[in-house]
Amino acid sequence: MKNIKLHKPTVDELWFREKCMSDPNTMAYNAGYDVSFEGYHKDTGCIDFPQDKWQEWANTKLNNSNFFYAYILDIETNQFVGYVNFNKDPKTKRATMGIVIKSEFHGQGYMRPAMMKVIEMAKEKGVEFLTDTVPENREKALKVFYDLGFKKTGKFTSKKFDQEEVVAEIEKEI
């Protein structure tokens, strides 16, 4: 298993978030949806994150006690390989999570240890249920979630490039 740690980035380190969010290969999972927020590119899934927005983002996200965001740092290579986050609802103690692995690190065993660290961190922050939504055609990702104790709680259909896509709603009690 990969030797990783979660690293809370400084504002100056947000270059890595920008690099991930501007890479069509990394953001391919996010492409094709009809969403309307500033900076989203439907064709690639990329999201604009210019340097002049870094400080504002850090102020609202990194300093929010209900939002957790960290880079996945490979301890052996000292490289950032992706990022994780969760957003806790303080009333329900549920948190919606996300994980992104930079495209050149896909398939190299980073997701499982990063997920294990996120589960630990969520528990420390008082989260009782960790949730996510994952398209059912992302079988490898779903396998990691299920192997770590997530259960399917429902499903819905979405449209990706105007094609129907079945999305699993998953949850883990922690």
C-alpha positions as CSV (number, residue, x, y, z in Angstrom):
1,M,0.0,0.0,0.0
2,K,1.2,3.5,-0.8
3,N,2.7,5.5,2.0
4,I,0.7,8.8,2.0
5,K,-0.3,11.5,4.3
6,L,-3.0,14.2,4.0
7,H,-1.5,17.7,3.7
8,K,-3.5,20.9,4.2
9,P,-2.3,23.2,1.5
10,T,-1.2,26.8,2.0
11,V,-2.4,29.5,-0.4
12,D,0.9,29.3,-2.3
13,E,0.4,25.5,-2.8
14,L,-3.0,26.0,-4.5
15,W,-1.1,25.8,-7.8
16,F,-1.6,22.0,-7.5
17,R,-5.4,22.4,-7.2
18,E,-5.3,24.7,-10.3
19,K,-3.2,22.1,-12.2
20,C,-5.6,19.3,-11.4
21,M,-8.7,21.3,-12.2
22,S,-7.3,22.5,-15.5
23,D,-6.2,19.0,-16.7
24,P,-8.8,17.4,-19.0
25,N,-7.5,13.9,-18.2
26,T,-7.9,14.4,-14.5
27,M,-11.3,16.1,-14.8
28,A,-12.8,13.8,-17.4
29,Y,-15.0,12.3,-14.7
30,N,-16.6,15.7,-14.4
31,A,-17.2,16.4,-18.1
32,G,-20.5,16.5,-19.9
33,Y,-22.9,17.6,-17.2
34,D,-25.4,20.5,-17.6
35,V,-24.4,22.6,-14.7
36,S,-24.2,26.3,-14.6
37,F,-21.5,27.6,-12.4
38,E,-18.8,30.0,-13.4
39,G,-15.7,28.5,-14.9
40,Y,-17.0,25.0,-15.6
41,H,-16.2,23.6,-19.1
42,K,-18.7,21.0,-20.1
43,D,-16.5,19.6,-22.9
44,T,-13.6,18.7,-20.6
45,G,-15.0,18.9,-17.0
46,C,-12.3,21.4,-16.2
47,I,-13.0,24.2,-13.8
48,D,-11.2,27.6,-13.9
49,F,-9.2,28.3,-10.7
50,P,-7.1,31.4,-11.5
51,Q,-4.5,32.5,-9.0
52,D,-6.4,35.7,-8.2
53,K,-9.1,33.5,-6.7
54,W,-6.8,31.4,-4.5
55,Q,-6.9,33.6,-1.4
56,E,-10.7,34.0,-1.4
57,W,-11.1,30.3,-1.8
58,A,-8.7,29.6,1.0
59,N,-10.5,32.1,3.3
60,T,-13.9,30.5,2.7
61,K,-12.9,26.8,2.4
62,L,-9.7,26.2,4.3
63,N,-10.8,28.2,7.3
64,N,-14.3,26.7,7.5
65,S,-14.5,24.2,10.4
66,N,-17.2,22.2,8.5
67,F,-15.1,21.8,5.3
68,F,-12.1,19.6,5.2
69,Y,-9.7,19.8,2.2
70,A,-6.2,18.2,1.9
71,Y,-3.7,17.1,-0.7
72,I,-2.7,13.5,-0.9
73,L,1.1,13.6,-0.5
74,D,3.2,10.6,-1.5
75,I,5.7,10.5,1.4
76,E,8.3,8.6,-0.6
77,T,8.4,10.8,-3.6
78,N,7.2,14.0,-1.8
79,Q,4.7,14.6,-4.6
80,F,1.1,15.7,-4.4
81,V,-0.9,13.1,-6.3
82,G,-4.5,14.3,-5.7
83,Y,-6.8,15.8,-3.2
84,V,-9.7,14.9,-0.9
85,N,-12.4,16.8,0.8
86,F,-15.6,16.6,2.7
87,N,-18.3,19.0,3.7
88,K,-20.0,18.4,7.0
89,D,-23.5,19.4,7.8
90,P,-23.3,20.2,11.5
91,K,-27.0,19.5,12.1
92,T,-27.0,16.0,10.7
93,K,-23.3,15.1,11.2
94,R,-23.3,13.8,7.6
95,A,-20.6,14.8,5.2
96,T,-20.4,14.6,1.5
97,M,-16.9,13.7,0.3
98,G,-14.8,13.8,-2.8
99,I,-11.5,12.4,-4.0
100,V,-9.5,13.3,-7.1
101,I,-6.4,11.6,-8.2
102,K,-4.3,13.5,-10.8
103,S,-4.4,11.6,-14.1
104,E,-0.8,10.5,-14.2
105,F,-1.3,8.7,-10.9
106,H,-4.4,6.8,-11.8
107,G,-4.2,3.1,-11.2
108,Q,-1.2,3.3,-8.9
109,G,-2.9,2.5,-5.6
110,Y,-3.5,5.9,-4.1
111,M,-7.2,5.9,-3.7
112,R,-7.6,3.3,-1.0
113,P,-5.0,4.7,1.5
114,A,-6.3,8.2,0.8
115,M,-9.9,7.1,1.5
116,M,-8.8,5.4,4.7
117,K,-7.2,8.7,5.8
118,V,-10.4,10.6,4.9
119,I,-12.5,8.2,7.0
120,E,-10.2,8.7,10.0
121,M,-10.3,12.5,9.6
122,A,-14.0,12.6,9.2
123,K,-14.4,10.6,12.4
124,E,-12.1,13.0,14.2
125,K,-14.2,15.9,13.0
126,G,-17.4,14.3,14.4
127,V,-18.9,13.0,11.1
128,E,-21.2,10.1,11.7
129,F,-22.0,9.3,8.0
130,L,-19.8,9.9,5.0
131,T,-21.6,10.0,1.6
132,D,-20.8,10.3,-2.0
133,T,-22.3,9.8,-5.4
134,V,-20.4,7.7,-8.0
135,P,-21.5,6.8,-11.6
136,E,-22.1,3.0,-11.7
137,N,-19.8,2.7,-14.7
138,R,-16.9,3.7,-12.5
139,E,-16.5,0.2,-11.3
140,K,-13.0,0.4,-10.0
141,A,-13.8,3.4,-7.8
142,L,-17.0,1.9,-6.5
143,K,-15.1,-1.3,-5.6
144,V,-12.7,0.7,-3.4
145,F,-15.7,2.4,-1.7
146,Y,-17.5,-0.9,-1.1
147,D,-14.3,-2.6,0.1
148,L,-14.0,0.2,2.7
149,G,-17.5,-0.4,4.0
150,F,-19.6,2.0,2.0
151,K,-23.1,0.7,1.2
152,K,-25.3,1.7,-1.7
153,T,-28.3,3.6,-0.3
154,G,-29.9,4.5,-3.6
155,K,-29.4,5.5,-7.2
156,F,-30.6,8.1,-9.7
157,T,-30.1,8.9,-13.3
158,S,-28.2,11.8,-14.6
159,K,-27.3,13.1,-18.1
160,K,-23.7,13.1,-19.2
161,F,-23.2,14.5,-22.8
162,D,-27.0,14.0,-23.2
163,Q,-26.8,10.2,-22.4
164,E,-28.4,8.6,-19.4
165,E,-26.0,7.7,-16.6
166,V,-26.9,5.7,-13.5
167,V,-25.3,7.1,-10.4
168,A,-25.0,5.2,-7.1
169,E,-25.6,7.0,-3.8
170,I,-23.3,5.5,-1.3
171,E,-22.8,5.9,2.5
172,K,-20.6,4.7,5.3
173,E,-21.4,5.0,9.0
174,I,-18.2,5.9,10.8
